[in-house]
Amino acid sequence: MMDELDRAIINSLQGGFPVCERPFAEVARQLHTTEQEVVSRIGRLLESGILSRFGPMYHAERMGGSLSLAAMKIPDSDFERVAGIVNAMPEVAHNYARDHALSMWFVLATETPLEHAAALERIERATGYPVYDMPKIREYFIGLRFAA
């Protein structure tokens, strides 16, 4: 369960992270708590699964890279084998199963568009299944705020 301080930490960090020598101390100052309390609570929120990740979000395309959502149609009987291959690729993040004809979905991020195409080919060659690549057309940001 989250308390008022947990919600305040999550709400404040979604708006940006301070760029300074001691960013957690700055967050703590703003929230009237201690640096150690902020750090320990973020760790607890991650450990409990309330937060799935804590870190920066980069615009890969603005940095010359490539990013897309990809999906594959994998039979249940072969899902674990294919998941192991896909998950081993450093370009792959957020791989998960869905109850859908396209049963495996993941994010593919590379440093260049050429590397993106090469990664898609490697996945198809290694797994024996086609990858449906869905590059971003428009970006949406949905903020999540918790009532204090």
Secondary structure, DSSP 8 states (H G I E B T S, - for coil): ---HHHHHHHHHHHT----SS-HHHHHHHHHTS-HHHHHHHHHHHHHHTSSS--S----GGGGT-EEEEEEE---GGGHHHHHHHHHTSTTEEEEEE-SSSS-EEEEEEESSHHHHHHHHHHHHHHHSS--EEEE-SS----------
